[in-house]
Amino acid sequence: MKLAVKKRRKICCLFFLILISLLTRLIGLNWGGGYFFHPDEGNMARSVAQMKFIDLNPRFFAYGQFPLYLTFFSAKLLNLLRGVNTPAVTFSQAVYWLRFYSAFFSLGTIILGYLLIKKLEPKKESNWLILFWLIFSPGLIQAAHFGTTESLLTFVSLGLVYLSLQVLEKGLSGKKFFLIALISGAGLGSKASAALFLLPALMAYFLRFKKEKKKLVWLGKGTSLALLSLFFFTLFCPYYFINWQEALRIVRYEAEVAAGKSAVFYTRQFLNTTPFLFQLRRVFPWVLGWLVFVLAIIALGVNFYFLFAKKKKQRLDFKWWLFHLGWLPWFLLNSLLFSKWVRFMAPILPFLIILGFWLVNKIKNQKALYLLIFLGILPGILFGKIYWTKDIRIRAMEWINKSFPVGSVIFYEGGNIVDLPNLNHQDFITFNFDFHSLEENKENQKRLEEEIVRADYFLSPSRRIFANRPKKHFPYTANFYEKLFSGELGFEKIKEFKVFNNWEEVIVGSDLGSEETWTVFDHPTLRLYKRVKE
């Protein structure tokens, strides 16, 4: 009787977790209200929209073609099933399909994270609790709503570690052989840097190779696996080979931007930043939530202490070395880059969640354990508000449309993804000013001084300009904003439009403290100033 009750409870709990997984990943995929604010998903969608069956050249090589083809063929198949015979996929269709697959792979990551902790800690009955942290991880929720490669790469990184552990335990069967090749090809076909995620599989193979007596058989298996992975890579990403010169040129350019060798306006926040310290201060507390972040850091130290323990009984299983090989090289390499975007850390988030949970899962007091699990999901619960409610930019424009007198002169910063969506431009006089080239362009400085005196209102659509212009490097721009904020320019802040209220911001974090791209795409804070004196 007790076993039957326990089984029913487990089934109910599993159903509940599946439901909230779907809610957190699939609801809100149409965020933005028909405006597409993310530049990367915009570039990918434009690539898909220009494809045809007779011409599958992506003409876009910043990423691989696998997610592009997945989107193109899915959209065409759906159109065919609906009886819509159009030669191309529309831009908006491409965006929504890209977002759907991000959500799909994010759901797969939740499952893999649970399976992985079961592999690492097989005797713990409370392992299922990790599902809450994986489901309500702010970083994983955000990546699931962006039509980019991060969710796919996260799935690949976790999937290869899980399969590597199986190879280490049971050898290389036909099923694992095929899955490793397929996932490796999909990862490489999405982003070339995914080659780092192959390290656990290589390590597991060589460790098994050393144990096997039939060396030639295993050498043949390894060669076949490499060839099959290469086949899938070529199948998923053919234009890396067909149009290799253009692909190489773009990959080099992207590498130069990431390394800071090519100066662009969207990397200025990384000037004078310190590797590792930047990620610890401005990335991980937001993407993981403060509690999970702190627990993950402590757990990392404890885990390595027991990996190197002198006493064999205290030493952790070798499986943990394969686990660390799945995320640590990626973390070290990407942390050292000049550009330190949140997306560079996205693929390793489940690993840090698993580490933090591994530590918490050692607590024997159930009430304390459940309390920590609950506190760990609070940031993610609140973060979902971004996608459950109307986009903050659209809400801001609706307020302005209702509140400003006809004929008002509105001066605002350009280059903030999509400029003032839903604004009744016929009722107002608007100035979209380029602040990105202000420092080096003397004519722009003169124009700014002439036009700002005509403005009735000044709108800053995000922190992208004023928070990333240190006085040392951008004296003119920094001086302008100092005057604006102090009231010297004659303006006074009358309203702030933001997704989270003050107490919610305490839990999820203030946008000014985070890495810029964490906020500017889906939940920027808009700051509105009104002229109060000449």
C-alpha positions as MATLAB code, in Angstrom:
seq = 'MKLAVKKRRKICCLFFLILISLLTRLIGLNWGGGYFFHPDEGNMARSVAQMKFIDLNPRFFAYGQFPLYLTFFSAKLLNLLRGVNTPAVTFSQAVYWLRFYSAFFSLGTIILGYLLIKKLEPKKESNWLILFWLIFSPGLIQAAHFGTTESLLTFVSLGLVYLSLQVLEKGLSGKKFFLIALISGAGLGSKASAALFLLPALMAYFLRFKKEKKKLVWLGKGTSLALLSLFFFTLFCPYYFINWQEALRIVRYEAEVAAGKSAVFYTRQFLNTTPFLFQLRRVFPWVLGWLVFVLAIIALGVNFYFLFAKKKKQRLDFKWWLFHLGWLPWFLLNSLLFSKWVRFMAPILPFLIILGFWLVNKIKNQKALYLLIFLGILPGILFGKIYWTKDIRIRAMEWINKSFPVGSVIFYEGGNIVDLPNLNHQDFITFNFDFHSLEENKENQKRLEEEIVRADYFLSPSRRIFANRPKKHFPYTANFYEKLFSGELGFEKIKEFKVFNNWEEVIVGSDLGSEETWTVFDHPTLRLYKRVKE';
ca = [
       0.000    0.000    0.000;
       2.785    2.413    0.982;
       4.683    1.584   -2.227;
       1.564    2.302   -4.314;
       1.100    5.689   -2.608;
       4.784    6.502   -3.140;
       4.498    5.585   -6.811;
       1.425    7.776   -7.289;
       3.202   10.694   -5.628;
       6.202   10.270   -7.908;
       3.954   10.204  -10.995;
       2.093   13.358   -9.840;
       5.384   15.114   -9.080;
       6.821   14.112  -12.461;
       3.696   15.395  -14.248;
       3.954   18.694  -12.333;
       7.645   19.112  -13.222;
       6.966   18.380  -16.901;
       4.186   20.965  -16.885;
       6.276   23.740  -15.337;
       9.177   22.845  -17.662;
       6.886   23.434  -20.631;
       5.520   26.642  -19.119;
       8.936   28.162  -18.441;
      10.297   27.254  -21.885;
       7.410   27.514  -24.342;
       5.248   30.336  -22.990;
       6.454   33.746  -24.106;
       8.343   32.659  -27.233;
       6.559   35.530  -28.998;
       8.119   38.060  -26.620;
       8.681   41.492  -28.139;
       5.136   41.888  -29.427;
       6.071   41.385  -33.071;
       9.266   43.439  -32.833;
      12.498   41.456  -32.930;
      15.025   42.985  -30.590;
      17.801   40.392  -30.577;
      20.440   41.111  -33.267;
      21.847   37.560  -33.410;
      18.494   35.892  -33.942;
      17.719   38.630  -36.481;
      20.870   37.783  -38.461;
      20.069   34.075  -38.337;
      16.425   34.644  -39.356;
      17.466   36.818  -42.315;
      19.768   34.019  -43.434;
      16.899   31.508  -43.297;
      14.470   33.891  -45.033;
      16.692   34.201  -48.131;
      17.133   30.421  -48.538;
      15.414   28.331  -51.211;
      15.465   24.602  -51.917;
      17.599   25.270  -54.983;
      19.938   27.591  -53.057;
      20.750   26.662  -49.453;
      23.742   28.982  -49.175;
      23.231   30.720  -45.789;
      25.356   33.766  -46.707;
      25.944   34.030  -42.967;
      28.902   32.318  -41.310;
      29.125   33.778  -37.809;
      27.508   30.492  -36.721;
      27.162   27.087  -38.356;
      24.292   26.073  -40.610;
      22.711   23.302  -38.516;
      20.204   25.549  -36.633;
      19.512   27.455  -39.868;
      18.649   24.318  -41.834;
      16.657   22.909  -38.918;
      14.589   26.100  -38.980;
      14.246   26.292  -42.773;
      13.098   22.697  -43.297;
      10.766   22.773  -40.268;
       9.076   25.955  -41.490;
       8.755   24.593  -45.048;
       7.304   21.307  -43.767;
       4.722   23.114  -41.640;
       3.754   25.328  -44.586;
       3.358   22.219  -46.735;
       1.142   20.527  -44.133;
      -0.981   23.670  -43.917;
      -1.288   23.829  -47.705;
       0.721   27.072  -47.924;
       2.961   26.947  -50.979;
       5.363   29.866  -50.644;
       8.879   29.888  -52.131;
      10.512   31.241  -48.986;
      10.228   31.271  -45.216;
       9.239   34.663  -43.797;
      11.508   36.495  -41.375;
       9.043   36.225  -38.470;
       8.483   32.495  -39.139;
      12.234   31.965  -39.003;
      12.540   33.830  -35.685;
       9.763   31.822  -34.038;
      11.138   28.505  -35.280;
      14.613   29.441  -34.020;
      13.089   30.240  -30.634;
      11.089   27.001  -30.656;
      14.240   24.935  -31.144;
      16.029   26.882  -28.403;
      13.155   25.968  -26.074;
      13.180   22.358  -27.319;
      16.893   21.860  -26.630;
      16.516   23.628  -23.283;
      13.907   21.033  -22.292;
      16.414   18.346  -23.313;
      19.029   20.021  -21.112;
      16.729   19.754  -18.084;
      16.400   15.997  -18.654;
      20.138   15.536  -19.240;
      21.001   17.504  -16.106;
      18.855   15.156  -14.037;
      20.340   12.051  -15.699;
      23.852   13.372  -15.123;
      23.431   13.959  -11.380;
      22.014   10.430  -11.162;
      25.191    9.145  -12.819;
      27.425   11.111  -10.489;
      25.448   10.460   -7.278;
      23.519    7.225   -7.962;
      22.511    6.504   -4.358;
      20.802    9.827   -3.581;
      17.000    9.609   -3.519;
      16.639   13.401   -3.509;
      18.388   13.831   -6.901;
      15.048   14.745   -8.512;
      15.113   18.076   -6.650;
      17.760   19.347   -9.070;
      14.989   19.611  -11.664;
      13.670   22.698   -9.862;
      16.994   24.521  -10.189;
      17.365   23.507  -13.831;
      13.794   24.513  -14.670;
      13.994   27.879  -12.901;
      17.528   28.848  -13.896;
      17.309   32.473  -15.171;
      20.127   31.929  -17.667;
      18.592   28.770  -19.120;
      15.153   30.406  -19.310;
      16.566   33.389  -21.197;
      18.582   31.233  -23.618;
      15.427   29.189  -24.304;
      13.643   32.371  -25.454;
      16.438   33.585  -27.741;
      16.562   32.145  -31.262;
      20.325   31.658  -31.086;
      22.750   28.732  -30.650;
      23.191   28.813  -26.857;
      20.497   26.279  -25.885;
      21.689   23.875  -28.552;
      25.319   24.163  -27.445;
      24.285   23.656  -23.820;
      22.471   20.465  -24.793;
      25.523   19.287  -26.763;
      27.950   19.943  -23.895;
      25.805   18.098  -21.361;
      24.885   15.285  -23.767;
      28.510   14.487  -24.623;
      29.485   14.341  -20.938;
      26.594   12.000  -20.173;
      27.446    9.699  -23.107;
      31.145    9.803  -22.158;
      30.318    8.534  -18.673;
      28.354    5.688  -20.245;
      31.281    4.823  -22.515;
      33.606    4.814  -19.505;
      31.303    2.424  -17.636;
      29.971    0.116  -20.349;
      32.023    0.613  -23.497;
      31.097    1.928  -26.938;
      27.903    0.245  -28.114;
      26.204    0.915  -31.441;
      23.612    3.265  -29.929;
      26.174    5.365  -28.047;
      28.432    5.303  -31.108;
      25.704    6.845  -33.258;
      24.551    9.393  -30.631;
      28.066   10.680  -29.932;
      28.669   11.158  -33.669;
      25.278   12.826  -34.196;
      25.588   15.219  -31.232;
      29.219   16.023  -32.087;
      28.264   16.818  -35.682;
      25.332   18.976  -34.553;
      27.558   20.885  -32.107;
      30.300   21.533  -34.652;
      27.647   22.365  -37.235;
      26.272   25.062  -34.926;
      29.514   26.669  -33.764;
      33.121   25.728  -34.459;
      34.172   26.323  -30.836;
      31.958   23.359  -29.848;
      35.057   21.275  -30.610;
      35.952   21.849  -26.933;
      32.938   19.783  -25.914;
      34.460   16.737  -27.581;
      37.161   16.467  -24.889;
      35.170   14.239  -22.460;
      34.319   11.807  -25.280;
      37.977   11.674  -26.349;
      39.096   11.088  -22.767;
      36.506    8.330  -22.200;
      37.541    6.646  -25.440;
      41.255    6.639  -24.599;
      40.640    5.343  -21.074;
      38.593    2.448  -22.465;
      41.193    1.912  -25.188;
      43.895    1.404  -22.539;
      41.793   -1.274  -20.798;
      40.749   -3.197  -23.913;
      42.795   -6.166  -25.040;
      41.715   -5.911  -28.691;
      43.460   -2.636  -29.459;
      42.951   -2.807  -33.216;
      39.201   -3.271  -32.813;
      38.978   -0.201  -30.591;
      41.232    1.765  -32.903;
      38.836    0.911  -35.714;
      35.866    2.004  -33.597;
      37.553    5.310  -32.813;
      38.387    5.962  -36.468;
      34.827    5.103  -37.537;
      33.419    7.389  -34.838;
      35.595   10.280  -35.997;
      34.575    9.727  -39.624;
      30.876    9.500  -38.770;
      31.118   12.706  -36.695;
      32.828   14.404  -39.643;
      30.071   13.125  -41.943;
      27.350   14.666  -39.742;
      29.342   17.897  -39.449;
      29.611   18.104  -43.250;
      25.936   17.192  -43.713;
      24.761   19.820  -41.207;
      27.223   22.520  -42.258;
      28.187   21.987  -45.937;
      28.927   25.610  -46.797;
      31.810   25.729  -44.363;
      33.467   23.534  -47.015;
      31.773   24.737  -50.206;
      32.326   28.433  -49.470;
      35.305   27.989  -47.168;
      37.038   31.264  -48.069;
      34.073   33.432  -47.047;
      33.411   31.231  -43.995;
      37.046   31.578  -42.902;
      36.948   35.359  -43.388;
      33.850   35.739  -41.186;
      35.134   33.330  -38.529;
      38.398   35.308  -38.376;
      36.495   38.575  -38.048;
      34.302   37.167  -35.245;
      37.414   35.854  -33.495;
      39.045   39.295  -33.749;
      35.951   40.958  -32.238;
      35.915   38.419  -29.395;
      39.631   38.933  -28.794;
      39.294   42.734  -28.888;
      41.435   43.155  -31.999;
      38.543   44.711  -33.959;
      36.926   47.604  -32.108;
      33.129   47.723  -32.372;
      30.611   49.766  -30.384;
      28.968   46.745  -28.732;
      32.181   45.611  -26.982;
      33.021   48.890  -25.258;
      31.745   47.662  -21.911;
      34.741   45.292  -21.788;
      37.408   48.009  -21.795;
      39.722   47.629  -18.766;
      37.874   44.557  -17.467;
      39.591   41.690  -15.669;
      39.112   38.110  -16.914;
      37.360   35.775  -14.459;
      36.577   38.625  -12.070;
      34.202   40.140  -14.635;
      32.280   36.886  -15.026;
      32.134   36.363  -11.265;
      30.801   39.870  -10.672;
      28.643   40.636  -13.713;
      27.546   37.337  -15.261;
      27.083   34.373  -12.926;
      25.114   36.072  -10.100;
      22.437   37.029  -12.667;
      22.306   33.898  -14.802;
      22.319   31.527  -11.819;
      20.841   33.651   -9.062;
      22.965   34.709   -6.093;
      22.307   31.659   -3.910;
      23.023   29.032   -6.593;
      26.098   31.015   -7.692;
      27.574   31.140   -4.179;
      26.804   27.466   -3.575;
      28.398   26.530   -6.924;
      31.604   28.399   -6.042;
      31.817   26.729   -2.626;
      30.976   23.345   -4.160;
      33.737   23.733   -6.740;
      36.328   24.175   -3.991;
      34.952   21.262   -1.962;
      34.724   19.037   -5.027;
      38.339   19.603   -6.025;
      39.467   19.103   -2.430;
      37.943   15.605   -2.460;
      39.211   14.875   -5.969;
      42.760   15.382   -4.658;
      42.121   13.831   -1.217;
      45.073   11.815    0.076;
      42.892    9.095    1.508;
      41.469    6.868   -1.206;
      38.192    6.402    0.684;
      37.551   10.164    0.654;
      38.511   10.618   -2.979;
      35.692   11.251   -5.444;
      35.047    8.902   -8.336;
      36.956    9.509  -11.574;
      33.592   10.312  -13.215;
      33.932   13.804  -11.748;
      37.078   14.427  -13.815;
      35.096   13.760  -16.998;
      32.378   16.058  -15.661;
      34.876   18.910  -15.144;
      36.413   18.278  -18.549;
      32.986   19.064  -20.003;
      32.879   22.656  -18.764;
      36.220   23.845  -17.367;
      38.173   24.208  -20.665;
      35.250   26.168  -22.146;
      35.071   28.405  -19.084;
      38.829   29.084  -18.994;
      39.140   29.844  -22.702;
      36.063   32.083  -22.961;
      36.805   33.918  -19.714;
      40.169   35.031  -21.091;
      38.636   36.648  -24.168;
      38.248   40.413  -24.375;
      34.518   40.062  -25.091;
      32.788   38.513  -22.089;
      29.158   38.246  -23.119;
      26.667   36.198  -21.138;
      26.173   33.903  -24.140;
      29.776   32.704  -23.849;
      28.968   31.252  -20.423;
      25.518   29.839  -21.275;
      26.669   26.307  -22.252;
      28.270   25.667  -18.848;
      25.379   26.827  -16.621;
      23.959   23.308  -15.995;
      27.395   22.168  -14.816;
      27.502   24.916  -12.183;
      23.924   24.122  -11.132;
      24.881   20.446  -10.743;
      27.901   21.432   -8.634;
      25.816   23.631   -6.336;
      23.155   20.952   -6.021;
      25.769   18.263   -5.287;
      26.801   20.259   -2.228;
      23.258   21.039   -1.051;
      22.181   17.440   -1.581;
      24.502   16.391    1.239;
      22.285   18.151    3.794;
      20.482   15.512    5.838;
      17.885   17.873    7.298;
      15.041   17.755    4.763;
      13.511   21.069    5.820;
      16.832   22.869    5.307;
      17.298   21.126    1.955;
      13.824   22.099    0.720;
      14.331   25.681    1.929;
      17.563   26.056   -0.070;
      15.918   24.531   -3.160;
      13.036   27.013   -2.821;
      15.300   30.030   -2.322;
      17.339   28.936   -5.342;
      14.345   29.067   -7.688;
      13.057   32.526   -6.669;
      15.148   34.498   -9.233;
      13.957   32.204  -12.031;
      10.298   32.470  -11.007;
      10.505   36.270  -11.126;
      12.641   36.292  -14.272;
       9.855   34.575  -16.206;
       7.851   37.795  -15.825;
       9.755   39.164  -18.823;
       8.059   36.728  -21.170;
       4.655   36.528  -19.439;
       3.954   40.254  -19.717;
       3.905   42.859  -22.506;
       7.363   44.013  -23.584;
       8.576   46.948  -21.496;
       9.491   49.006  -24.592;
       5.991   48.685  -25.990;
       4.502   49.619  -22.597;
       6.775   52.673  -22.469;
       5.760   53.818  -25.942;
       2.069   53.375  -25.132;
       2.520   55.574  -22.055;
       4.336   58.228  -24.096;
       1.658   58.168  -26.804;
      -1.025   58.845  -24.184;
       0.903   61.293  -22.005;
       2.887   63.606  -24.291;
       1.283   66.649  -25.949;
       1.037   66.561  -29.738;
       4.054   68.289  -31.275;
       6.451   67.295  -28.472;
      10.099   67.075  -29.515;
      11.588   63.750  -28.375;
      15.339   63.257  -28.514;
      16.575   59.678  -28.078;
      19.616   57.470  -28.474;
      19.915   55.451  -31.669;
      21.488   52.027  -32.041;
      19.384   50.338  -29.360;
      18.243   47.308  -31.383;
      14.800   48.614  -32.518;
      14.199   52.316  -32.060;
      11.033   53.355  -30.205;
       8.596   50.670  -31.372;
       4.909   51.553  -31.539;
       5.546   55.302  -31.197;
       3.068   57.630  -32.954;
       5.714   59.476  -34.946;
       3.032   61.510  -36.739;
       2.152   63.185  -33.421;
       5.708   63.986  -32.320;
       8.943   65.369  -33.684;
      11.620   62.745  -33.030;
      15.411   62.853  -33.230;
      17.291   59.554  -33.404;
      20.854   60.487  -32.540;
      23.935   58.270  -33.010;
      25.885   58.407  -29.743;
      28.157   55.507  -30.733;
      30.357   57.687  -32.980;
      30.034   60.813  -30.862;
      33.532   60.790  -29.367;
      35.475   60.728  -32.630;
      33.021   62.778  -34.711;
      33.313   66.531  -34.057;
      30.431   67.304  -36.410;
      28.174   65.010  -34.374;
      29.197   66.808  -31.189;
      28.268   70.156  -32.709;
      24.964   68.744  -33.986;
      24.173   67.307  -30.550;
      24.723   70.676  -28.852;
      22.488   72.407  -31.414;
      19.628   69.915  -31.354;
      19.441   69.007  -27.657;
      18.301   72.555  -26.825;
      15.203   71.993  -29.012;
      14.165   68.814  -27.199;
      11.215   68.687  -24.805;
      12.081   65.142  -23.755;
      15.167   62.947  -23.734;
      14.779   59.152  -23.772;
      17.528   56.661  -22.978;
      16.165   53.274  -24.224;
      18.745   51.225  -22.284;
      21.981   51.499  -20.326;
      23.948   50.651  -23.498;
      25.426   54.149  -23.978;
      25.827   55.892  -20.627;
      26.946   52.830  -18.637;
      29.664   51.873  -21.134;
      31.428   55.170  -21.734;
      34.135   55.623  -19.059;
      35.458   59.172  -18.862;
      39.028   58.028  -19.455;
      38.215   56.788  -22.962;
      35.065   58.799  -23.792;
      35.404   62.202  -22.075;
      32.894   64.072  -24.255;
      30.151   61.435  -24.009;
      30.684   60.883  -20.282;
      30.561   64.655  -19.700;
      27.260   64.911  -21.623;
      25.600   62.300  -19.419;
      26.997   63.840  -16.247;
      25.307   67.093  -17.235;
      22.088   65.268  -18.147;
      21.875   63.390  -14.835;
      22.820   66.413  -12.726;
      20.188   68.638  -14.376;
      22.771   70.984  -15.882;
      21.299   70.396  -19.358;
      17.906   71.479  -18.070;
      16.338   68.001  -17.909;
      14.833   66.127  -14.984;
      14.085   62.394  -14.856;
      10.324   61.924  -14.742;
       9.912   58.186  -15.274;
      11.708   54.852  -15.394;
      10.190   51.948  -17.267;
      11.466   48.592  -16.043;
      10.179   45.029  -15.816;
      11.026   44.441  -12.171;
       9.996   46.639   -9.254;
      12.480   47.533   -6.519;
      11.976   44.487   -4.292;
      12.008   42.128   -7.291;
      15.255   43.740   -8.431;
      16.840   42.789   -5.109;
      16.216   39.131   -6.014;
      16.935   39.127   -9.770;
      19.611   41.856   -9.733;
      19.805   45.404  -11.085;
      20.450   45.814  -14.799;
      23.284   48.263  -14.134;
      25.287   45.612  -12.321;
      25.102   42.940  -15.011;
      26.797   42.359  -18.328;
      24.961   44.520  -20.863;
      23.463   41.825  -23.089;
      21.758   40.222  -20.095;
      19.289   43.118  -20.115;
      19.262   45.136  -23.352;
      17.642   42.536  -25.609;
      14.634   41.429  -23.571;
      14.263   43.653  -20.482;
      16.071   47.001  -20.704;
      15.288   49.859  -18.348;
      14.107   52.971  -20.230;
      14.840   56.327  -18.589;
      12.759   59.366  -19.578;
      13.798   62.981  -18.922;
      11.721   66.158  -19.347;
      13.016   69.648  -19.969;
      12.258   71.769  -16.906;
      14.414   74.802  -17.720;
      16.110   76.384  -20.717;
];
